[in-house]
Amino acid sequence: MIRWLLVVFIALILFSKLRHWLEKFGLGRLPGDFRFRLFGHEFFVPLASTVVLSLIAMAISKLL
């Protein structure tokens, strides 16, 4: 259980860092991607984009 929480946490950090690059492809602006400001910092939680990217990764792994 702790391992999965760590994986999700790392994935969210990566998505936050790659947000500008992913927005060029339309990810990060889907319904279900949340942005909020708290204490002067902007937080980004890409729930829908995470699902889309995992489906793409699953399709690629099935083809290989």
Long-range contacts (C-beta under 8 A, 24 or more apart in sequence): 11-50, 12-45, 12-46, 12-50, 15-44, 15-46, 15-49, 15-50, 16-43, 16-44, 16-46, 19-44, 19-46, 22-46, 22-49, 27-52, 27-53
